Amino acid sequence: MDPVEIEIRALGNACEGIGTLPDGKKIFVDSPVIPGEICFVEITQEKNKFARGKCLEILRPSPDRVIPYGEEIPGANLAHISYEKQLEYKQDKVRGCLVRLGGFSDVNVAQIMRPIVPSPKTEHYRNHMQYSIKDGRFCFKSQGTNDDIPVDDSPLEYEMFGRCRAMITSALSDYPNRLIDGVVLRGSERTDEMLVELVSFADASSELIIRDVKSFIGATHLAENLNASGIMLRISNTATEKRTRGGKRVVLYGSDHYSEILCNRSFKVKAGAFFQVNVPQAEVLYRLATPSSYKGALWDLYCGTGTVGLSLVTEGHKLIGADISPEAIASAKENALRFGTDADFICKPASKITSLLSKITHDDAVVVDPPRAGLEFSLIRALLAQKPSEISYISCDPATLARDLKLLTESGDYFVNSVTPVDMFPQTGHVECVVQLHHVSI
């Protein structure tokens, strides 16, 4: 089929453009396009009810376009749109999911939904970056093809990471090392600490990989040049370890963690442990997730390094946390000990703590911060059975959030008090939300 002119009318959940073909069929156009733009589109796939296409040329650009078409930024699929329009898109994305997937009425959504909280920094806000290494160069993995896209400059990463990348690139140029397949950088602008994790997928003995990577670090003087809190090696040589970013971790130099200041407290963050990537916005999330009142314990499920619960729990109350990551639980226990908080942390997935959840009482409050897949159904059933007074839901995916809210409220035991989108990830299509649910007896 010959290319056609298409007016982009909206953006989909994956930031793809949505338009209509001359025959009335809906077409999804690869990003980066903007609503209001007229594009010359090549149809790449056609089904009975919809089609997919690729933009060849922008015939009428949008006034909200801030980057010329063709100048894409890897990892930043909304960077071509003005920040004000990015916020509008994310607000509408959350609202649409609540209506279409959550079954909430337009009137109800208007009552419970708050304006999105913009990020004070729209560039250089990420404290955690993951790169692949290809031919000695730092790369991002393409979302669509999984191809390696070279990274010369990333507007999202901390500026200290750019300097670190330059040093490691130079070292790989002077002393090529085929054992290093990736690099993970984590750090804090508030403490000026950084943790470097080299990643190897090599199918060789751990002893050989550790020896050769240590030799590489020594020959290139990386430890002295990087001035990092620690340099670690992660050996992930199975498909599962690559997918989950697990495997054998070894400290090659310095420490196995870095320190971060969050909510006026100093947290230890280990390699492999979950920690919010935008620290100022994480503080907004936790403020919004603070329970209004509770008499019993605070439960922090999917707790990561314990930052949510340890930031929210009030003096005299017990904190109970659970997470699937051993590294995260180790950090959480250390942090609780340092703060003198009465806390128990359990290393188990949410689907495996049913007996523990049976101890939740109506006097307790619960905060959940699940991955994109949302809450385990067994956890939702347990919450509905135990009826804690408040549930604070921190979500990184509006679609699964809407699904879970429907399940939590359809019995009539809980009502949604507020939904507040928070822009944790400027220049991307991701959006976080904080939802406050109260039991009807409150």
VOTIKE-20396 format. One record per residue (C-alpha): residue in three letters; x, y, z; residue number from 1. Coordinates in Angstrom, 1 decimal, always signed. Layout:
BEGIN
[node "Ala", [X, Y, Z], NUM]
...
***
This chain:
BEGIN
[node "Met", [+0.0, +0.0, +0.0], 1]
[node "Asp", [+1.2, +3.5, -0.9], 2]
[node "Pro", [+2.1, +5.9, +2.0], 3]
[node "Val", [-0.8, +8.0, +3.2], 4]
[node "Glu", [-1.2, +11.3, +5.0], 5]
[node "Ile", [-2.3, +10.8, +8.6], 6]
[node "Glu", [-3.3, +13.3, +11.3], 7]
[node "Ile", [-2.1, +12.2, +14.7], 8]
[node "Arg", [-5.0, +12.6, +17.2], 9]
[node "Ala", [-3.7, +11.1, +20.4], 10]
[node "Leu", [-0.8, +9.1, +21.9], 11]
[node "Gly", [-1.2, +5.5, +23.1], 12]
[node "Asn", [+0.1, +3.9, +26.3], 13]
[node "Ala", [+3.4, +3.2, +24.6], 14]
[node "Cys", [+3.6, +6.8, +23.3], 15]
[node "Glu", [+2.8, +5.7, +19.8], 16]
[node "Gly", [+0.8, +8.1, +17.6], 17]
[node "Ile", [-2.9, +7.2, +16.9], 18]
[node "Gly", [-4.7, +8.3, +13.8], 19]
[node "Thr", [-7.3, +7.2, +11.3], 20]
[node "Leu", [-6.9, +5.8, +7.8], 21]
[node "Pro", [-9.1, +7.1, +5.0], 22]
[node "Asp", [-11.3, +4.0, +5.3], 23]
[node "Gly", [-11.9, +4.7, +9.0], 24]
[node "Lys", [-9.6, +2.1, +10.4], 25]
[node "Lys", [-7.4, +3.1, +13.4], 26]
[node "Ile", [-3.7, +3.2, +12.8], 27]
[node "Phe", [-0.9, +3.2, +15.3], 28]
[node "Val", [+2.2, +5.2, +14.2], 29]
[node "Asp", [+5.7, +4.6, +15.6], 30]
[node "Ser", [+6.9, +7.4, +17.9], 31]
[node "Pro", [+8.2, +10.1, +17.9], 32]
[node "Val", [+5.1, +11.9, +16.7], 33]
[node "Ile", [+2.8, +14.4, +18.4], 34]
[node "Pro", [-1.0, +14.9, +18.4], 35]
[node "Gly", [-2.0, +17.6, +15.9], 36]
[node "Glu", [+0.8, +16.7, +13.5], 37]
[node "Ile", [+0.1, +15.6, +9.9], 38]
[node "Cys", [+2.5, +12.8, +8.9], 39]
[node "Phe", [+3.4, +10.9, +5.7], 40]
[node "Val", [+3.0, +7.3, +6.9], 41]
[node "Glu", [+4.1, +4.0, +5.5], 42]
[node "Ile", [+1.7, +1.2, +6.5], 43]
[node "Thr", [+3.8, -1.7, +7.9], 44]
[node "Gln", [+1.1, -4.0, +9.1], 45]
[node "Glu", [-2.7, -4.2, +8.5], 46]
[node "Lys", [-5.2, -6.2, +10.5], 47]
[node "Asn", [-9.0, -6.5, +10.2], 48]
[node "Lys", [-9.6, -3.8, +12.9], 49]
[node "Phe", [-6.4, -1.7, +13.0], 50]
[node "Ala", [-3.1, -1.0, +11.2], 51]
[node "Arg", [+0.5, -0.1, +12.2], 52]
[node "Gly", [+2.7, +2.4, +10.4], 53]
[node "Lys", [+6.0, +4.2, +10.3], 54]
[node "Cys", [+6.3, +7.9, +10.0], 55]
[node "Leu", [+8.4, +8.9, +6.9], 56]
[node "Glu", [+8.0, +12.6, +7.1], 57]
[node "Ile", [+6.3, +15.3, +9.2], 58]
[node "Leu", [+4.2, +17.4, +6.8], 59]
[node "Arg", [+2.8, +19.7, +9.5], 60]
[node "Pro", [+4.8, +19.8, +12.8], 61]
[node "Ser", [+3.2, +20.5, +16.2], 62]
[node "Pro", [+4.0, +23.8, +18.0], 63]
[node "Asp", [+4.8, +21.5, +21.0], 64]
[node "Arg", [+7.7, +19.8, +19.1], 65]
[node "Val", [+11.0, +20.8, +20.7], 66]
[node "Ile", [+13.3, +18.4, +18.9], 67]
[node "Pro", [+13.3, +18.2, +15.0], 68]
[node "Tyr", [+11.9, +15.0, +13.7], 69]
[node "Gly", [+14.7, +12.4, +13.2], 70]
[node "Glu", [+16.7, +13.5, +16.2], 71]
[node "Glu", [+15.8, +10.8, +18.6], 72]
[node "Ile", [+17.2, +10.4, +22.1], 73]
[node "Pro", [+17.7, +6.7, +23.2], 74]
[node "Gly", [+15.7, +6.0, +26.4], 75]
[node "Ala", [+13.7, +9.3, +26.2], 76]
[node "Asn", [+10.7, +8.6, +24.1], 77]
[node "Leu", [+8.9, +11.9, +24.9], 78]
[node "Ala", [+11.9, +14.2, +24.7], 79]
[node "His", [+10.6, +15.6, +21.4], 80]
[node "Ile", [+7.5, +17.1, +23.2], 81]
[node "Ser", [+7.4, +20.2, +25.4], 82]
[node "Tyr", [+7.4, +19.4, +29.1], 83]
[node "Glu", [+4.0, +21.0, +29.6], 84]
[node "Lys", [+2.5, +18.6, +27.0], 85]
[node "Gln", [+4.3, +15.6, +28.5], 86]
[node "Leu", [+2.5, +16.4, +31.8], 87]
[node "Glu", [-0.9, +16.6, +30.1], 88]
[node "Tyr", [-0.3, +13.3, +28.4], 89]
[node "Lys", [+0.6, +11.6, +31.6], 90]
[node "Gln", [-2.4, +13.1, +33.5], 91]
[node "Asp", [-4.7, +11.9, +30.7], 92]
[node "Lys", [-3.1, +8.5, +30.6], 93]
[node "Val", [-3.9, +7.9, +34.3], 94]
[node "Arg", [-7.4, +9.3, +33.9], 95]
[node "Gly", [-8.1, +7.1, +30.9], 96]
[node "Cys", [-6.8, +3.9, +32.6], 97]
[node "Leu", [-9.1, +4.6, +35.6], 98]
[node "Val", [-12.1, +5.0, +33.4], 99]
[node "Arg", [-11.5, +2.2, +30.8], 100]
[node "Leu", [-9.8, -0.4, +33.0], 101]
[node "Gly", [-10.9, +0.5, +36.5], 102]
[node "Gly", [-14.5, +1.1, +35.7], 103]
[node "Phe", [-14.6, +4.4, +37.5], 104]
[node "Ser", [-17.0, +7.0, +36.2], 105]
[node "Asp", [-15.9, +10.3, +34.8], 106]
[node "Val", [-17.6, +12.1, +37.7], 107]
[node "Asn", [-15.8, +9.9, +40.3], 108]
[node "Val", [-12.4, +10.3, +38.6], 109]
[node "Ala", [-12.9, +14.1, +38.6], 110]
[node "Gln", [-13.5, +13.9, +42.4], 111]
[node "Ile", [-10.5, +11.7, +43.4], 112]
[node "Met", [-7.8, +12.7, +40.9], 113]
[node "Arg", [-5.3, +15.4, +41.8], 114]
[node "Pro", [-3.1, +17.4, +39.3], 115]
[node "Ile", [+0.2, +15.7, +38.4], 116]
[node "Val", [+3.2, +16.8, +40.4], 117]
[node "Pro", [+6.0, +18.0, +38.0], 118]
[node "Ser", [+9.6, +17.1, +38.5], 119]
[node "Pro", [+11.9, +20.0, +39.6], 120]
[node "Lys", [+14.5, +18.6, +37.3], 121]
[node "Thr", [+13.6, +17.4, +33.8], 122]
[node "Glu", [+17.2, +16.4, +32.8], 123]
[node "His", [+20.0, +14.6, +34.6], 124]
[node "Tyr", [+17.7, +13.3, +37.3], 125]
[node "Arg", [+18.4, +9.5, +37.1], 126]
[node "Asn", [+20.6, +8.0, +39.9], 127]
[node "His", [+20.5, +4.5, +38.3], 128]
[node "Met", [+21.5, +3.6, +34.7], 129]
[node "Gln", [+22.0, +0.3, +33.0], 130]
[node "Tyr", [+24.1, +0.0, +29.8], 131]
[node "Ser", [+25.2, -2.7, +27.5], 132]
[node "Ile", [+28.8, -2.8, +26.2], 133]
[node "Lys", [+29.3, -3.4, +22.5], 134]
[node "Asp", [+32.7, -3.1, +20.8], 135]
[node "Gly", [+34.0, -1.1, +23.8], 136]
[node "Arg", [+31.1, +1.4, +23.6], 137]
[node "Phe", [+28.3, +2.2, +26.0], 138]
[node "Cys", [+24.9, +1.4, +24.5], 139]
[node "Phe", [+21.2, +1.3, +25.4], 140]
[node "Lys", [+19.1, -1.7, +24.4], 141]
[node "Ser", [+16.4, -0.7, +21.9], 142]
[node "Gln", [+12.9, -1.4, +23.3], 143]
[node "Gly", [+11.6, -2.6, +19.9], 144]
[node "Thr", [+14.5, -4.6, +18.5], 145]
[node "Asn", [+16.8, -5.1, +21.5], 146]
[node "Asp", [+19.6, -3.8, +19.3], 147]
[node "Asp", [+22.5, -1.9, +20.9], 148]
[node "Ile", [+22.3, +1.8, +20.4], 149]
[node "Pro", [+25.5, +3.7, +21.2], 150]
[node "Val", [+25.2, +6.3, +23.9], 151]
[node "Asp", [+27.2, +9.5, +23.4], 152]
[node "Asp", [+25.3, +11.7, +25.8], 153]
[node "Ser", [+22.2, +10.9, +27.9], 154]
[node "Pro", [+20.1, +13.8, +29.1], 155]
[node "Leu", [+18.6, +11.6, +31.8], 156]
[node "Glu", [+21.6, +10.3, +33.7], 157]
[node "Tyr", [+23.4, +12.1, +36.5], 158]
[node "Glu", [+26.2, +14.2, +35.1], 159]
[node "Met", [+28.7, +12.2, +37.2], 160]
[node "Phe", [+27.8, +9.1, +35.2], 161]
[node "Gly", [+28.8, +10.8, +31.9], 162]
[node "Arg", [+32.3, +11.3, +33.3], 163]
[node "Cys", [+32.4, +7.8, +34.6], 164]
[node "Arg", [+31.4, +6.4, +31.2], 165]
[node "Ala", [+34.1, +8.4, +29.5], 166]
[node "Met", [+36.8, +6.9, +31.8], 167]
[node "Ile", [+35.6, +3.3, +31.4], 168]
[node "Thr", [+35.3, +3.8, +27.6], 169]
[node "Ser", [+38.9, +5.0, +27.5], 170]
[node "Ala", [+40.0, +2.1, +29.6], 171]
[node "Leu", [+38.3, -0.4, +27.3], 172]
[node "Ser", [+40.0, +1.3, +24.3], 173]
[node "Asp", [+43.4, +1.0, +25.8], 174]
[node "Tyr", [+42.9, -2.5, +27.3], 175]
[node "Pro", [+40.1, -4.2, +25.4], 176]
[node "Asn", [+38.2, -6.7, +27.7], 177]
[node "Arg", [+35.7, -9.1, +26.1], 178]
[node "Leu", [+34.4, -10.3, +29.5], 179]
[node "Ile", [+32.6, -7.1, +30.3], 180]
[node "Asp", [+29.1, -7.1, +28.6], 181]
[node "Gly", [+27.5, -4.3, +30.6], 182]
[node "Val", [+27.8, -1.6, +33.3], 183]
[node "Val", [+25.3, -0.5, +35.9], 184]
[node "Leu", [+25.9, +2.9, +37.5], 185]
[node "Arg", [+24.2, +4.0, +40.7], 186]
[node "Gly", [+25.0, +7.1, +42.9], 187]
[node "Ser", [+23.9, +10.1, +44.8], 188]
[node "Glu", [+24.3, +13.8, +44.1], 189]
[node "Arg", [+23.6, +14.5, +47.8], 190]
[node "Thr", [+26.5, +12.4, +49.1], 191]
[node "Asp", [+28.6, +12.5, +46.0], 192]
[node "Glu", [+29.0, +8.7, +46.2], 193]
[node "Met", [+28.8, +6.3, +43.2], 194]
[node "Leu", [+28.7, +2.5, +42.9], 195]
[node "Val", [+30.0, +0.9, +39.7], 196]
[node "Glu", [+28.8, -2.6, +38.7], 197]
[node "Leu", [+30.6, -4.4, +35.8], 198]
[node "Val", [+28.5, -7.1, +34.3], 199]
[node "Ser", [+29.7, -10.3, +32.6], 200]
[node "Phe", [+27.7, -12.8, +30.6], 201]
[node "Ala", [+30.8, -14.9, +29.9], 202]
[node "Asp", [+30.4, -18.7, +29.8], 203]
[node "Ala", [+33.6, -19.3, +31.8], 204]
[node "Ser", [+34.5, -20.1, +35.4], 205]
[node "Ser", [+33.8, -17.4, +38.0], 206]
[node "Glu", [+37.4, -17.6, +39.2], 207]
[node "Leu", [+38.7, -16.8, +35.7], 208]
[node "Ile", [+36.3, -14.0, +35.1], 209]
[node "Ile", [+37.1, -12.4, +38.5], 210]
[node "Arg", [+40.8, -12.7, +38.0], 211]
[node "Asp", [+40.8, -11.2, +34.5], 212]
[node "Val", [+38.4, -8.3, +35.4], 213]
[node "Lys", [+40.6, -7.5, +38.5], 214]
[node "Ser", [+43.6, -7.4, +36.2], 215]
[node "Phe", [+41.8, -5.0, +33.8], 216]
[node "Ile", [+40.9, -2.7, +36.7], 217]
[node "Gly", [+44.5, -2.7, +37.9], 218]
[node "Ala", [+46.1, -2.2, +34.5], 219]
[node "Thr", [+43.8, +0.8, +33.8], 220]
[node "His", [+43.9, +2.3, +37.3], 221]
[node "Leu", [+40.1, +2.5, +37.2], 222]
[node "Ala", [+39.7, +2.3, +41.0], 223]
[node "Glu", [+41.8, +5.5, +41.4], 224]
[node "Asn", [+40.4, +7.4, +38.4], 225]
[node "Leu", [+36.7, +6.7, +39.1], 226]
[node "Asn", [+36.9, +7.6, +42.8], 227]
[node "Ala", [+33.8, +5.4, +43.3], 228]
[node "Ser", [+32.5, +4.1, +46.7], 229]
[node "Gly", [+32.9, +0.6, +45.2], 230]
[node "Ile", [+33.5, -1.4, +42.0], 231]
[node "Met", [+31.6, -4.6, +41.8], 232]
[node "Leu", [+31.4, -7.5, +39.3], 233]
[node "Arg", [+28.2, -9.3, +38.6], 234]
[node "Ile", [+28.4, -12.6, +36.7], 235]
[node "Ser", [+25.1, -13.4, +35.0], 236]
[node "Asn", [+25.6, -16.4, +32.8], 237]
[node "Thr", [+22.2, -18.0, +32.7], 238]
[node "Ala", [+19.1, -16.8, +30.8], 239]
[node "Thr", [+17.2, -16.2, +34.1], 240]
[node "Glu", [+20.1, -14.3, +35.7], 241]
[node "Lys", [+20.3, -12.0, +32.6], 242]
[node "Arg", [+16.6, -11.4, +32.7], 243]
[node "Thr", [+16.4, -10.7, +36.4], 244]
[node "Arg", [+19.8, -9.0, +36.7], 245]
[node "Gly", [+20.8, -11.6, +39.2], 246]
[node "Gly", [+23.8, -13.8, +39.6], 247]
[node "Lys", [+27.0, -13.9, +41.5], 248]
[node "Arg", [+28.2, -10.5, +42.9], 249]
[node "Val", [+31.7, -9.8, +44.0], 250]
[node "Val", [+33.3, -6.7, +45.4], 251]
[node "Leu", [+36.4, -5.8, +43.4], 252]
[node "Tyr", [+37.2, -2.6, +45.1], 253]
[node "Gly", [+35.8, -0.6, +48.0], 254]
[node "Ser", [+32.3, -1.1, +49.3], 255]
[node "Asp", [+29.2, -3.1, +48.1], 256]
[node "His", [+26.9, +0.0, +48.6], 257]
[node "Tyr", [+26.6, +3.7, +48.3], 258]
[node "Ser", [+24.8, +6.1, +50.6], 259]
[node "Glu", [+21.8, +8.3, +49.8], 260]
[node "Ile", [+20.0, +11.0, +51.7], 261]
[node "Leu", [+16.3, +10.7, +51.5], 262]
[node "Cys", [+13.7, +12.4, +53.8], 263]
[node "Asn", [+16.6, +13.7, +55.9], 264]
[node "Arg", [+17.9, +10.1, +56.6], 265]
[node "Ser", [+21.0, +8.4, +55.2], 266]
[node "Phe", [+20.2, +5.1, +53.5], 267]
[node "Lys", [+22.6, +2.4, +52.4], 268]
[node "Val", [+21.8, +1.1, +48.9], 269]
[node "Lys", [+23.4, -2.1, +47.7], 270]
[node "Ala", [+23.9, -3.2, +44.1], 271]
[node "Gly", [+20.8, -5.1, +43.0], 272]
[node "Ala", [+18.5, -3.5, +45.5], 273]
[node "Phe", [+15.5, -1.4, +44.3], 274]
[node "Phe", [+15.7, +2.3, +45.0], 275]
[node "Gln", [+13.7, +5.2, +43.4], 276]
[node "Val", [+15.7, +6.8, +40.5], 277]
[node "Asn", [+14.5, +10.4, +41.1], 278]
[node "Val", [+15.2, +11.3, +44.7], 279]
[node "Pro", [+13.4, +14.6, +45.1], 280]
[node "Gln", [+10.3, +13.1, +43.5], 281]
[node "Ala", [+10.6, +10.0, +45.7], 282]
[node "Glu", [+10.3, +12.3, +48.7], 283]
[node "Val", [+7.0, +13.6, +47.1], 284]
[node "Leu", [+5.8, +10.1, +46.7], 285]
[node "Tyr", [+6.4, +9.2, +50.3], 286]
[node "Arg", [+4.8, +12.4, +51.6], 287]
[node "Leu", [+1.7, +11.6, +49.6], 288]
[node "Ala", [+1.7, +8.0, +50.7], 289]
[node "Thr", [+1.8, +8.8, +54.4], 290]
[node "Pro", [-1.2, +7.3, +56.2], 291]
[node "Ser", [-3.4, +9.8, +57.9], 292]
[node "Ser", [-3.7, +7.8, +61.1], 293]
[node "Tyr", [-3.2, +4.2, +62.3], 294]
[node "Lys", [-3.1, +2.6, +65.7], 295]
[node "Gly", [-1.2, -0.6, +65.0], 296]
[node "Ala", [+1.7, -1.6, +62.7], 297]
[node "Leu", [+2.8, -0.3, +59.4], 298]
[node "Trp", [+3.2, -2.9, +56.7], 299]
[node "Asp", [+5.6, -2.1, +53.8], 300]
[node "Leu", [+5.1, -4.7, +51.1], 301]
[node "Tyr", [+7.5, -4.8, +48.1], 302]
[node "Cys", [+9.7, -2.8, +50.5], 303]
[node "Gly", [+12.9, -2.7, +48.6], 304]
[node "Thr", [+15.6, -1.2, +50.8], 305]
[node "Gly", [+13.0, -0.1, +53.3], 306]
[node "Thr", [+12.9, +3.5, +52.3], 307]
[node "Val", [+9.1, +3.8, +52.2], 308]
[node "Gly", [+8.3, +2.2, +55.5], 309]
[node "Leu", [+11.3, +3.7, +57.3], 310]
[node "Ser", [+10.4, +7.1, +56.1], 311]
[node "Leu", [+6.7, +6.8, +57.0], 312]
[node "Val", [+6.6, +4.8, +60.2], 313]
[node "Thr", [+6.0, +6.9, +63.3], 314]
[node "Glu", [+7.7, +6.5, +66.7], 315]
[node "Gly", [+6.2, +3.7, +68.8], 316]
[node "His", [+4.8, +1.8, +65.8], 317]
[node "Lys", [+6.1, -1.5, +64.5], 318]
[node "Leu", [+7.3, -1.8, +60.9], 319]
[node "Ile", [+7.0, -5.0, +58.9], 320]
[node "Gly", [+8.4, -5.3, +55.4], 321]
[node "Ala", [+8.7, -7.9, +52.7], 322]
[node "Asp", [+10.6, -8.1, +49.4], 323]
[node "Ile", [+11.8, -10.7, +47.0], 324]
[node "Ser", [+15.4, -9.3, +46.7], 325]
[node "Pro", [+18.0, -10.6, +49.2], 326]
[node "Glu", [+20.1, -7.5, +48.5], 327]
[node "Ala", [+17.2, -5.2, +49.2], 328]
[node "Ile", [+16.3, -6.9, +52.5], 329]
[node "Ala", [+19.9, -6.8, +53.6], 330]
[node "Ser", [+19.9, -3.1, +53.0], 331]
[node "Ala", [+16.6, -2.7, +54.8], 332]
[node "Lys", [+17.8, -4.5, +57.9], 333]
[node "Glu", [+21.0, -2.4, +58.1], 334]
[node "Asn", [+19.0, +0.8, +57.6], 335]
[node "Ala", [+16.5, -0.1, +60.3], 336]
[node "Leu", [+19.3, -0.9, +62.7], 337]
[node "Arg", [+21.0, +2.4, +62.1], 338]
[node "Phe", [+17.8, +4.3, +62.7], 339]
[node "Gly", [+16.8, +2.4, +65.8], 340]
[node "Thr", [+13.5, +1.4, +64.2], 341]
[node "Asp", [+11.5, -1.5, +65.5], 342]
[node "Ala", [+11.2, -3.5, +62.3], 343]
[node "Asp", [+11.1, -7.0, +60.8], 344]
[node "Phe", [+12.0, -7.6, +57.2], 345]
[node "Ile", [+11.2, -10.8, +55.4], 346]
[node "Cys", [+12.8, -12.0, +52.1], 347]
[node "Lys", [+9.9, -13.5, +50.3], 348]
[node "Pro", [+7.8, -12.7, +47.3], 349]
[node "Ala", [+4.3, -11.2, +47.9], 350]
[node "Ser", [+2.7, -14.4, +46.7], 351]
[node "Lys", [+4.5, -16.5, +49.5], 352]
[node "Ile", [+3.6, -14.5, +52.6], 353]
[node "Thr", [-0.1, -15.4, +53.0], 354]
[node "Ser", [+0.4, -16.7, +56.5], 355]
[node "Leu", [+2.3, -13.5, +57.5], 356]
[node "Leu", [-0.5, -11.3, +56.0], 357]
[node "Ser", [-3.1, -13.1, +58.2], 358]
[node "Lys", [-1.5, -11.1, +61.1], 359]
[node "Ile", [-2.7, -7.7, +59.7], 360]
[node "Thr", [-5.4, -6.1, +61.8], 361]
[node "His", [-7.9, -3.4, +61.2], 362]
[node "Asp", [-5.7, -1.0, +63.3], 363]
[node "Asp", [-2.8, -1.4, +60.8], 364]
[node "Ala", [-1.9, +0.6, +57.7], 365]
[node "Val", [-0.4, -0.9, +54.6], 366]
[node "Val", [+1.8, +0.6, +51.9], 367]
[node "Val", [+2.5, -1.2, +48.7], 368]
[node "Asp", [+4.9, -0.3, +45.9], 369]
[node "Pro", [+4.7, -3.2, +43.4], 370]
[node "Pro", [+6.5, -3.6, +40.1], 371]
[node "Arg", [+4.7, -2.9, +36.8], 372]
[node "Ala", [+2.8, -6.2, +37.0], 373]
[node "Gly", [+0.9, -4.8, +39.9], 374]
[node "Leu", [-0.3, -6.6, +43.0], 375]
[node "Glu", [-0.4, -10.3, +43.4], 376]
[node "Phe", [-4.1, -11.5, +43.5], 377]
[node "Ser", [-3.3, -13.5, +46.6], 378]
[node "Leu", [-2.2, -10.2, +48.3], 379]
[node "Ile", [-5.3, -8.4, +47.2], 380]
[node "Arg", [-7.5, -11.2, +48.7], 381]
[node "Ala", [-5.5, -11.1, +51.9], 382]
[node "Leu", [-6.0, -7.3, +52.2], 383]
[node "Leu", [-9.7, -7.6, +51.6], 384]
[node "Ala", [-9.9, -10.4, +54.2], 385]
[node "Gln", [-7.8, -8.6, +56.9], 386]
[node "Lys", [-9.2, -5.0, +56.3], 387]
[node "Pro", [-6.4, -2.7, +57.3], 388]
[node "Ser", [-7.6, +0.8, +58.0], 389]
[node "Glu", [-5.6, +2.4, +55.2], 390]
[node "Ile", [-3.8, +1.2, +52.1], 391]
[node "Ser", [-1.3, +3.5, +50.3], 392]
[node "Tyr", [-0.7, +2.2, +46.8], 393]
[node "Ile", [+2.4, +3.5, +45.0], 394]
[node "Ser", [+2.2, +2.5, +41.3], 395]
[node "Cys", [+4.5, +2.7, +38.3], 396]
[node "Asp", [+1.9, +1.4, +35.8], 397]
[node "Pro", [-1.5, +3.1, +35.5], 398]
[node "Ala", [-3.0, +0.1, +33.8], 399]
[node "Thr", [-2.3, -2.5, +36.5], 400]
[node "Leu", [-3.1, +0.2, +39.1], 401]
[node "Ala", [-6.6, +0.6, +37.6], 402]
[node "Arg", [-7.1, -3.1, +37.5], 403]
[node "Asp", [-6.1, -3.5, +41.2], 404]
[node "Leu", [-8.2, -0.6, +42.4], 405]
[node "Lys", [-11.2, -2.2, +40.7], 406]
[node "Leu", [-10.6, -5.4, +42.7], 407]
[node "Leu", [-10.0, -3.5, +45.9], 408]
[node "Thr", [-13.1, -1.4, +45.7], 409]
[node "Glu", [-15.7, -3.5, +44.1], 410]
[node "Ser", [-16.7, -5.2, +47.4], 411]
[node "Gly", [-17.5, -1.8, +48.9], 412]
[node "Asp", [-15.1, -2.2, +51.8], 413]
[node "Tyr", [-12.7, +0.3, +50.5], 414]
[node "Phe", [-13.0, +3.7, +48.7], 415]
[node "Val", [-10.4, +5.7, +46.9], 416]
[node "Asn", [-9.7, +8.9, +48.7], 417]
[node "Ser", [-7.2, +10.4, +46.2], 418]
[node "Val", [-5.1, +9.6, +43.1], 419]
[node "Thr", [-2.1, +11.8, +42.5], 420]
[node "Pro", [+0.2, +11.3, +39.5], 421]
[node "Val", [+3.8, +12.1, +40.1], 422]
[node "Asp", [+6.3, +12.7, +37.2], 423]
[node "Met", [+9.2, +10.6, +38.3], 424]
[node "Phe", [+10.5, +10.1, +34.8], 425]
[node "Pro", [+10.6, +13.3, +32.7], 426]
[node "Gln", [+11.2, +12.8, +28.9], 427]
[node "Thr", [+9.7, +9.3, +29.1], 428]
[node "Gly", [+6.1, +7.9, +28.9], 429]
[node "His", [+6.3, +6.4, +32.4], 430]
[node "Val", [+4.3, +8.0, +35.3], 431]
[node "Glu", [+4.0, +7.1, +39.0], 432]
[node "Cys", [+0.9, +7.5, +41.0], 433]
[node "Val", [+0.1, +7.5, +44.7], 434]
[node "Val", [-3.4, +6.3, +45.7], 435]
[node "Gln", [-4.9, +6.6, +49.2], 436]
[node "Leu", [-7.5, +4.0, +50.0], 437]
[node "His", [-9.5, +4.1, +53.2], 438]
[node "His", [-11.7, +1.4, +54.8], 439]
[node "Val", [-15.3, +2.5, +54.9], 440]
[node "Ser", [-15.3, +2.3, +58.7], 441]
[node "Ile", [-12.9, +5.3, +58.9], 442]
***
